[in-house]
Amino acid sequence: MNSKPHLNGGIATRLNHHFEQVPSLLHRARFLVWALFLGLTALAFVGMGKLRFDMTIEGWFAEDDPGLVSLQAFRAQFGSEDNLYVIYAPLDGDVFSEKSLRLARQIREDLLDRQLALAEDEPSALRRMVRVTALTNAPVLTAEGDALISRHLVRGPVPETKPALEDIRSMADSQETFPRLYYSEDGRYGAIIVETDFGSVETPATDSDSTDATPFMLNLAADTVLMDYQDTAPPAQPEFKSTDLSEYYDFIRAVQVTLTKPEFAEHFRYFPIGNPATTEHDMKMLEEMGSLYSGLLVVMMLVLLLLFRSPSGVVWPVAIVLLSCVWTLGLAGWLGFTLTGFLILTLVMILVIGIADPVHLLSGYLYRRDQGMEHEQAIRTTFGVTANAALLTTVTTVLGMLSVALSPIVPIRVFGLMTAAGIVVAFVLSIYVMPLMLELWWPHKRATGSSLFARLSLRGLLPDPARLSQRLLRPVLPIVERRPWWVIGVFGAATLACLYGSALVRIDTDPIAQYPQHSPIRDSFQVADEEMMGSQSLVVYFDLGREYAFQDPWAMQRFEDLQDQIKSRFSKHVVRTASLVDVAKKSYQTLNEDRPEMHVIPPTPELLSQTLFMFDNSNPTERRRMVSDDYSRAHVTVYLRNAGSYTYTRVFEEMQADIDAAVLALRERYPEAKATVTGMFTLMMNGSDYLAWTSLFTFGTALIAISVVLLLVFGSLRIGLIAILANALPAALCFGVLGLLGIPMDFSTVLIAPIIIGIAVDDTIHFLVHYQREVALDGDVPRALRETLQSVGQAVLFTSLILGLGLSILMFSSSIGTATVGLLGALAVFAALLADLFLLPAMLLVSAPESTRANLLADPA
């Protein structure tokens, strides 16, 4: 007999022998194994109680990440920028009507009254509220003699006469910063600014009284309040507590108690933006993901029932994957892992990939039972034939997931590690626990005869999928044998088309793209971008390294030049900028009879110092939001329209060049000057874009690593290359569909990559391992392919149906990203199925030695 390609030598033989003996060994030690299994499961449940969750954006980054360090430094000086911006549209279409002004004031008062009414030890999300500014109490600077006074726009009761209301509108229009901040230019929309302490609450280990910083987000929004302060630089940077999604959610729900009161809701329609507002929708989608996960599980159970027609054929595979999830979560708890928003995806991955091993084992077991084998012989033969392939698929899938774990993004790293652990656990339970499960309750072989029991059993009532699958698989090989090059050509053309589409893929994470098209949060973003101050913002944080540097008109002029450049260069995205420069110019103009020509930076250090001193006396809270007590640190707030990471990463790069030029100019007088761009939006955009690119890189790395493993394990360059080429189509398909349809790849869709690796390689390995074993018997390639298609082909078909139909449930998600993952995952599953059934045999046939091709013509059946 000629030497034929075979799975690598002695190790494989020893593993085959070991796995064949596993059922007998487990039977002899069944009580010990069950006790160990139950004990470890109990430990896993205890470990689940130790799990910690972090659903924050800050949790994406390591503690020493430069972007996060910069944000913490900014918050230490100026407080939180993480606030709620409630845009409202009055039914009468006029925010300056008597009713609109009166109700807006009452909303503010109701929020503050509810906060003040809290008992000392009463927990409430309203405690996170620092300040509320409506149009009525928006600060207007006026001069009385040589003093600046900050007063509310509407003092006393809201007037009812038209002339008085028109005077209020005229006064508001005269304030340069009011339009778009507190009301739209046409007066149809207004805004209430609810400032919070999110992200600026110090951790318990830090003395919370050590900083005098106060939240700042929206400038020129202060009440008429006088505050004393110590003219000293802030202490060393404290550590701040990250804000969990549940805190945002509780806060927006607490605010909505006021907003939804009938007297307000009957007159106003609301368009809230900010993290608290988006979190309300995020929490709904998380709840939906739980339902979808349950739906995915139900669909898989129904398919298992139809395929195996036995309750035990459903219970044991599902028990394996659910226990794998429990063991993985328990292990994460004992190791101290912090779980993130990717938890659901981790569970889905364990479910869809982990189910493959028990399905392959059960399918092989039932195939042999239907061939007439008894239980013990069928399970022993199945494990000897199938378990080795299951081990190899586990190794390759774990390699793919560990490549994901190399990501510097913390949640992705945890996702990769936990999923890899879950897949290993699923393999261990399938090999070393499932035989004992089958001893307790095994699927019966095909019901035969006309007995009442045979007719009423599930295998008698339900159609026989094994027979149907064999009928479907029977014509596959003849089709491939007649036109193998045609088959290869069709798959090759499809792969090339997908590779072309992959080249068109654009990395782009849009903050609102995950929400449904007609979601209220999309309307809120649109109104904010088109009518108000924009839905996003970033901060340029300056430290000139010298006291009173920002009382130097020359330094302030550099500041203003930068603002003007940002506004002019990026006018498509920038709505407005705001900084200490605007305050200084407005204060100087107010002190000089509001003459237009005096709307400039005071020309001398003495005049600038006096102007800022008088502004500080009138509104110290607002001054502290813009510049440090020693006037060495300040910031420019840039209000932005929403766009994706593809746009803003490029905007940030160009903007950084302008900032670097400004810093270089400032260093002529202030050598220690430095500046950083920070803010939650900046972190999210840079993090999302970086996540997508690194995920693509790790996907490529995983493919290379898996390819090397396949070449080594199969011990044949020909078989290894065939395995790699067979997986090229499903790997390229998902990215090709994205590119050809113009769907951007974002932080959610990019995670389809590890799913592709886990699904596509799995069935290919099972097919080739069985094929090599068969062809090694007599070198007859056609016979080996027929046998492989009959036995493994059935399992491949079963697993593809389970995974494809299961993943398709995700397509019903209201989250566009999740629905896309479901669509692409299902496409990848069925593309991999077609490749395994048609492309693999075609490549094996055309690459077979000439001596074996003769068998093809002699025995085409």
Disulfide bonds with the S-S distance in Angstrom:
none
